[in-house]
Amino acid sequence: MTEKTVTLPKWAIVSEKRLAHIERVTSLLDRWSNELGLPRSDRQAWHDAGAWHDVYRDASDDVLRAELGADPRPVSILHGPAAAHRLEREGETRRDVLDAIRWHTLGNPDWGRTGRALFMADFLEPGRQFMMEERARLAERVPRDFDRVFQQVVRARLEWTLREGKPIFPETVALWNHLRRSDA
């Protein structure tokens, strides 16, 4: 399967810099899904999750709050839930795609491979300027060692969150605890 181009919804609010990130994430997902030999429907789901995960990342606080109503969570984590909500209103029905987008910033213990793949691609895409060699090695290993790389990415994101002094949200803790129970 040849690499697809990224098509955003007409209502997307995306800067040029954000579009470049989306294209890198989607390219990784396309590559992994091809190397894994996934069925066409799964490859399309991975592609669409990558293409749409940040369609509201550059939206204003007002746009995000208008989309979600009285959501009490910090606006910094609402772009995924707002995008999933809008996509669903526009007719998207694939639960794996919607959940991948909804939770791509925080993680979700109930994810299947689409959500896990998006979480990894968003972290491992080559345009990010930290841990470049380590992230590149992890990205190369995804098709051969999907679950172990996912665990390593979740750990790295948690460690970064702690180092930066940022809050750890309940969804992220639930994902980590789920992984630890599965590993035992």
Phi and psi restraints in degrees (value plus and minus 20) as a CYANA .aco file:
   2 THR   PHI     -98.7   -58.7
   2 THR   PSI     137.9   177.9
   3 GLU   PHI     -86.8   -46.8
   3 GLU   PSI     115.5   155.5
   4 LYS   PHI    -112.1   -72.1
   4 LYS   PSI     140.2   180.2
   5 THR   PHI    -108.8   -68.8
   5 THR   PSI     141.1   181.1
   6 VAL   PHI    -109.4   -69.4
   6 VAL   PSI     106.6   146.6
   7 THR   PHI    -137.5   -97.5
   7 THR   PSI      99.8   139.8
   8 LEU   PHI    -116.3   -76.3
   8 LEU   PSI     132.9   172.9
   9 PRO   PHI     -82.7   -42.7
   9 PRO   PSI     132.8   172.8
  10 LYS   PHI     -78.7   -38.7
  10 LYS   PSI     -47.8    -7.8
  11 TRP   PHI    -110.0   -70.0
  11 TRP   PSI     -18.4    21.6
  12 ALA   PHI     -79.9   -39.9
  12 ALA   PSI     125.4   165.4
  13 ILE   PHI    -140.0  -100.0
  13 ILE   PSI      75.9   115.9
  14 VAL   PHI    -159.5  -119.5
  14 VAL   PSI     106.2   146.2
  15 SER   PHI     -97.6   -57.6
  15 SER   PSI     148.6   188.6
  16 GLU   PHI     -80.7   -40.7
  16 GLU   PSI     -61.9   -21.9
  17 LYS   PHI     -81.5   -41.5
  17 LYS   PSI     -63.3   -23.3
  18 ARG   PHI     -86.4   -46.4
  18 ARG   PSI     -59.6   -19.6
  19 LEU   PHI     -80.7   -40.7
  19 LEU   PSI     -60.8   -20.8
  20 ALA   PHI     -81.7   -41.7
  20 ALA   PSI     -61.4   -21.4
  21 HIS   PHI     -81.9   -41.9
  21 HIS   PSI     -68.0   -28.0
  22 ILE   PHI     -77.5   -37.5
  22 ILE   PSI     -62.9   -22.9
  23 GLU   PHI     -84.7   -44.7
  23 GLU   PSI     -59.1   -19.1
  24 ARG   PHI     -87.2   -47.2
  24 ARG   PSI     -62.9   -22.9
  25 VAL   PHI     -81.0   -41.0
  25 VAL   PSI     -67.2   -27.2
  26 THR   PHI     -85.3   -45.3
  26 THR   PSI     -58.2   -18.2
  27 SER   PHI     -81.7   -41.7
  27 SER   PSI     -63.0   -23.0
  28 LEU   PHI     -81.5   -41.5
  28 LEU   PSI     -66.2   -26.2
  29 LEU   PHI     -82.2   -42.2
  29 LEU   PSI     -61.4   -21.4
  30 ASP   PHI     -81.9   -41.9
  30 ASP   PSI     -64.8   -24.8
  31 ARG   PHI     -82.5   -42.5
  31 ARG   PSI     -68.8   -28.8
  32 TRP   PHI     -81.9   -41.9
  32 TRP   PSI     -65.2   -25.2
  33 SER   PHI     -84.5   -44.5
  33 SER   PSI     -54.4   -14.4
  34 ASN   PHI     -88.6   -48.6
  34 ASN   PSI     -66.2   -26.2
  35 GLU   PHI     -84.4   -44.4
  35 GLU   PSI     -52.7   -12.7
  36 LEU   PHI     -97.9   -57.9
  36 LEU   PSI     -31.4     8.6
  37 GLY   PHI      46.9    86.9
  37 GLY   PSI      15.6    55.6
  38 LEU   PHI     -87.0   -47.0
  38 LEU   PSI     132.3   172.3
  39 PRO   PHI     -79.5   -39.5
  39 PRO   PSI     134.3   174.3
  40 ARG   PHI     -72.3   -32.3
  40 ARG   PSI     -61.1   -21.1
  41 SER   PHI     -84.5   -44.5
  41 SER   PSI     -58.0   -18.0
  42 ASP   PHI     -90.7   -50.7
  42 ASP   PSI     -59.9   -19.9
  43 ARG   PHI     -81.3   -41.3
  43 ARG   PSI     -59.5   -19.5
  44 GLN   PHI     -86.8   -46.8
  44 GLN   PSI     -60.8   -20.8
  45 ALA   PHI     -80.9   -40.9
  45 ALA   PSI     -65.6   -25.6
  46 TRP   PHI     -82.0   -42.0
  46 TRP   PSI     -63.5   -23.5
  47 HIS   PHI     -81.2   -41.2
  47 HIS   PSI     -69.0   -29.0
  48 ASP   PHI     -84.6   -44.6
  48 ASP   PSI     -60.3   -20.3
  49 ALA   PHI     -79.3   -39.3
  49 ALA   PSI     -63.5   -23.5
  50 GLY   PHI     -85.4   -45.4
  50 GLY   PSI     -63.6   -23.6
  51 ALA   PHI     -86.7   -46.7
  51 ALA   PSI     -50.8   -10.8
  52 TRP   PHI    -126.0   -86.0
  52 TRP   PSI     -24.7    15.3
  53 HIS   PHI     -83.5   -43.5
  53 HIS   PSI     -50.3   -10.3
  54 ASP   PHI    -136.7   -96.7
  54 ASP   PSI       5.7    45.7
  55 VAL   PHI     -85.2   -45.2
  55 VAL   PSI     -37.4     2.6
  56 TYR   PHI    -135.7   -95.7
  56 TYR   PSI      -7.1    32.9
  57 ARG   PHI     -83.0   -43.0
  57 ARG   PSI     -51.7   -11.7
  58 ASP   PHI    -120.8   -80.8
  58 ASP   PSI      -6.4    33.6
  59 ALA   PHI     -96.1   -56.1
  59 ALA   PSI     133.8   173.8
  60 SER   PHI     -92.9   -52.9
  60 SER   PSI     141.3   181.3
  61 ASP   PHI     -75.3   -35.3
  61 ASP   PSI     -60.6   -20.6
  62 ASP   PHI     -82.7   -42.7
  62 ASP   PSI     -61.5   -21.5
  63 VAL   PHI     -84.0   -44.0
  63 VAL   PSI     -65.2   -25.2
  64 LEU   PHI     -83.8   -43.8
  64 LEU   PSI     -64.7   -24.7
  65 ARG   PHI     -86.7   -46.7
  65 ARG   PSI     -56.8   -16.8
  66 ALA   PHI     -84.5   -44.5
  66 ALA   PSI     -57.1   -17.1
  67 GLU   PHI     -89.1   -49.1
  67 GLU   PSI     -56.2   -16.2
  68 LEU   PHI    -125.0   -85.0
  68 LEU   PSI     -26.3    13.7
  69 GLY   PHI      54.0    94.0
  69 GLY   PSI    -154.0  -114.0
  70 ALA   PHI    -110.1   -70.1
  70 ALA   PSI      16.7    56.7
  71 ASP   PHI     -82.3   -42.3
  71 ASP   PSI     102.9   142.9
  72 PRO   PHI    -102.2   -62.2
  72 PRO   PSI     -27.2    12.8
  73 ARG   PHI     -90.5   -50.5
  73 ARG   PSI     139.1   179.1
  74 PRO   PHI     -80.5   -40.5
  74 PRO   PSI     121.7   161.7
  75 VAL   PHI     -81.2   -41.2
  75 VAL   PSI     -44.5    -4.5
  76 SER   PHI     -82.8   -42.8
  76 SER   PSI     -38.0     2.0
  77 ILE   PHI    -135.0   -95.0
  77 ILE   PSI      -7.5    32.5
  78 LEU   PHI    -111.9   -71.9
  78 LEU   PSI     -29.6    10.4
  79 HIS   PHI     -84.0   -44.0
  79 HIS   PSI     -55.8   -15.8
  80 GLY   PHI     -88.9   -48.9
  80 GLY   PSI     -72.3   -32.3
  81 PRO   PHI     -79.2   -39.2
  81 PRO   PSI     -58.9   -18.9
  82 ALA   PHI     -86.2   -46.2
  82 ALA   PSI     -61.9   -21.9
  83 ALA   PHI     -84.1   -44.1
  83 ALA   PSI     -64.4   -24.4
  84 ALA   PHI     -82.7   -42.7
  84 ALA   PSI     -62.0   -22.0
  85 HIS   PHI     -80.9   -40.9
  85 HIS   PSI     -66.4   -26.4
  86 ARG   PHI     -85.6   -45.6
  86 ARG   PSI     -63.5   -23.5
  87 LEU   PHI     -80.1   -40.1
  87 LEU   PSI     -60.4   -20.4
  88 GLU   PHI     -84.9   -44.9
  88 GLU   PSI     -62.5   -22.5
  89 ARG   PHI     -82.5   -42.5
  89 ARG   PSI     -50.8   -10.8
  90 GLU   PHI    -103.3   -63.3
  90 GLU   PSI     -23.2    16.8
  91 GLY   PHI      94.6   134.6
  91 GLY   PSI     -20.6    19.4
  92 GLU   PHI     -88.5   -48.5
  92 GLU   PSI     110.9   150.9
  93 THR   PHI    -140.3  -100.3
  93 THR   PSI     -29.2    10.8
  94 ARG   PHI     -92.9   -52.9
  94 ARG   PSI      89.3   129.3
  95 ARG   PHI     -81.4   -41.4
  95 ARG   PSI     -57.0   -17.0
  96 ASP   PHI     -84.7   -44.7
  96 ASP   PSI     -56.7   -16.7
  97 VAL   PHI     -90.2   -50.2
  97 VAL   PSI     -67.6   -27.6
  98 LEU   PHI     -82.5   -42.5
  98 LEU   PSI     -63.6   -23.6
  99 ASP   PHI     -89.0   -49.0
  99 ASP   PSI     -56.4   -16.4
 100 ALA   PHI     -79.7   -39.7
 100 ALA   PSI     -66.7   -26.7
 101 ILE   PHI     -88.2   -48.2
 101 ILE   PSI     -66.0   -26.0
 102 ARG   PHI     -76.9   -36.9
 102 ARG   PSI     -60.7   -20.7
 103 TRP   PHI    -130.2   -90.2
 103 TRP   PSI      -9.0    31.0
 104 HIS   PHI     -83.0   -43.0
 104 HIS   PSI     -42.7    -2.7
 105 THR   PHI    -103.2   -63.2
 105 THR   PSI     -56.0   -16.0
 106 LEU   PHI    -123.2   -83.2
 106 LEU   PSI     -50.9   -10.9
 107 GLY   PHI      76.3   116.3
 107 GLY   PSI     142.7   182.7
 108 ASN   PHI    -173.7  -133.7
 108 ASN   PSI     105.6   145.6
 109 PRO   PHI     -87.8   -47.8
 109 PRO   PSI     -36.4     3.6
 110 ASP   PHI    -114.3   -74.3
 110 ASP   PSI     -17.9    22.1
 111 TRP   PHI     -80.0   -40.0
 111 TRP   PSI     128.7   168.7
 112 GLY   PHI    -113.7   -73.7
 112 GLY   PSI    -179.2  -139.2
 113 ARG   PHI     -88.3   -48.3
 113 ARG   PSI     -50.6   -10.6
 114 THR   PHI     -82.7   -42.7
 114 THR   PSI     -68.5   -28.5
 115 GLY   PHI     -84.3   -44.3
 115 GLY   PSI     -62.0   -22.0
 116 ARG   PHI     -85.1   -45.1
 116 ARG   PSI     -61.5   -21.5
 117 ALA   PHI     -83.5   -43.5
 117 ALA   PSI     -63.5   -23.5
 118 LEU   PHI     -83.7   -43.7
 118 LEU   PSI     -63.4   -23.4
 119 PHE   PHI     -76.9   -36.9
 119 PHE   PSI     -64.1   -24.1
 120 MET   PHI     -88.4   -48.4
 120 MET   PSI     -66.8   -26.8
 121 ALA   PHI     -82.9   -42.9
 121 ALA   PSI     -57.9   -17.9
 122 ASP   PHI     -83.2   -43.2
 122 ASP   PSI     -54.5   -14.5
 123 PHE   PHI    -104.3   -64.3
 123 PHE   PSI     -56.6   -16.6
 124 LEU   PHI    -112.8   -72.8
 124 LEU   PSI     -27.0    13.0
 125 GLU   PHI     -75.6   -35.6
 125 GLU   PSI     121.4   161.4
 126 PRO   PHI     -92.0   -52.0
 126 PRO   PSI     -25.6    14.4
 127 GLY   PHI    -101.3   -61.3
 127 GLY   PSI     -32.9     7.1
 128 ARG   PHI     -95.9   -55.9
 128 ARG   PSI     121.2   161.2
 129 GLN   PHI    -121.7   -81.7
 129 GLN   PSI      15.2    55.2
 130 PHE   PHI    -157.1  -117.1
 130 PHE   PSI     131.8   171.8
 131 MET   PHI      24.1    64.1
 131 MET   PSI      21.8    61.8
 132 MET   PHI     -80.5   -40.5
 132 MET   PSI     -66.9   -26.9
 133 GLU   PHI     -87.5   -47.5
 133 GLU   PSI     -64.1   -24.1
 134 GLU   PHI     -83.2   -43.2
 134 GLU   PSI     -63.7   -23.7
 135 ARG   PHI     -85.8   -45.8
 135 ARG   PSI     -57.2   -17.2
 136 ALA   PHI     -83.7   -43.7
 136 ALA   PSI     -62.1   -22.1
 137 ARG   PHI     -82.8   -42.8
 137 ARG   PSI     -63.0   -23.0
 138 LEU   PHI     -82.6   -42.6
 138 LEU   PSI     -64.1   -24.1
 139 ALA   PHI     -79.5   -39.5
 139 ALA   PSI     -58.0   -18.0
 140 GLU   PHI     -87.2   -47.2
 140 GLU   PSI     -50.8   -10.8
 141 ARG   PHI    -101.7   -61.7
 141 ARG   PSI     -35.7     4.3
 142 VAL   PHI     -71.8   -31.8
 142 VAL   PSI     -69.7   -29.7
 143 PRO   PHI     -85.2   -45.2
 143 PRO   PSI     -43.3    -3.3
 144 ARG   PHI    -114.4   -74.4
 144 ARG   PSI     -44.4    -4.4
 145 ASP   PHI    -166.5  -126.5
 145 ASP   PSI      32.8    72.8
 146 PHE   PHI     -70.4   -30.4
 146 PHE   PSI     -74.3   -34.3
 147 ASP   PHI     -87.3   -47.3
 147 ASP   PSI     -61.2   -21.2
 148 ARG   PHI     -88.1   -48.1
 148 ARG   PSI     -59.7   -19.7
 149 VAL   PHI     -85.0   -45.0
 149 VAL   PSI     -59.6   -19.6
 150 PHE   PHI     -78.1   -38.1
 150 PHE   PSI     -65.9   -25.9
 151 GLN   PHI     -79.2   -39.2
 151 GLN   PSI     -61.7   -21.7
 152 GLN   PHI     -86.6   -46.6
 152 GLN   PSI     -56.7   -16.7
 153 VAL   PHI     -88.3   -48.3
 153 VAL   PSI     -63.6   -23.6
 154 VAL   PHI     -79.3   -39.3
 154 VAL   PSI     -64.7   -24.7
 155 ARG   PHI     -81.6   -41.6
 155 ARG   PSI     -66.7   -26.7
 156 ALA   PHI     -81.9   -41.9
 156 ALA   PSI     -60.2   -20.2
 157 ARG   PHI     -87.5   -47.5
 157 ARG   PSI     -58.9   -18.9
 158 LEU   PHI     -84.1   -44.1
 158 LEU   PSI     -65.2   -25.2
 159 GLU   PHI     -80.7   -40.7
 159 GLU   PSI     -62.6   -22.6
 160 TRP   PHI     -82.2   -42.2
 160 TRP   PSI     -64.7   -24.7
 161 THR   PHI     -78.4   -38.4
 161 THR   PSI     -64.6   -24.6
 162 LEU   PHI     -85.0   -45.0
 162 LEU   PSI     -65.6   -25.6
 163 ARG   PHI     -79.2   -39.2
 163 ARG   PSI     -58.6   -18.6
 164 GLU   PHI    -100.6   -60.6
 164 GLU   PSI     -26.8    13.2
 165 GLY   PHI      51.2    91.2
 165 GLY   PSI       6.3    46.3
 166 LYS   PHI    -109.7   -69.7
 166 LYS   PSI     139.3   179.3
 167 PRO   PHI     -90.5   -50.5
 167 PRO   PSI     127.7   167.7
 168 ILE   PHI    -124.6   -84.6
 168 ILE   PSI     101.1   141.1
 169 PHE   PHI    -105.1   -65.1
 169 PHE   PSI     133.8   173.8
 170 PRO   PHI     -75.1   -35.1
 170 PRO   PSI     -55.7   -15.7
 171 GLU   PHI     -83.9   -43.9
 171 GLU   PSI     -58.2   -18.2
 172 THR   PHI     -89.1   -49.1
 172 THR   PSI     -61.9   -21.9
 173 VAL   PHI     -82.1   -42.1
 173 VAL   PSI     -63.3   -23.3
 174 ALA   PHI     -81.9   -41.9
 174 ALA   PSI     -59.9   -19.9
 175 LEU   PHI     -82.9   -42.9
 175 LEU   PSI     -68.8   -28.8
 176 TRP   PHI     -79.3   -39.3
 176 TRP   PSI     -66.6   -26.6
 177 ASN   PHI     -83.3   -43.3
 177 ASN   PSI     -58.2   -18.2
 178 HIS   PHI     -82.1   -42.1
 178 HIS   PSI     -64.0   -24.0
 179 LEU   PHI     -84.0   -44.0
 179 LEU   PSI     -60.7   -20.7
 180 ARG   PHI     -86.4   -46.4
 180 ARG   PSI     -59.8   -19.8
 181 ARG   PHI     -85.9   -45.9
 181 ARG   PSI     -59.5   -19.5
 182 SER   PHI     -87.0   -47.0
 182 SER   PSI     -49.9    -9.9
 183 ASP   PHI    -100.5   -60.5
 183 ASP   PSI     -40.0     0.0
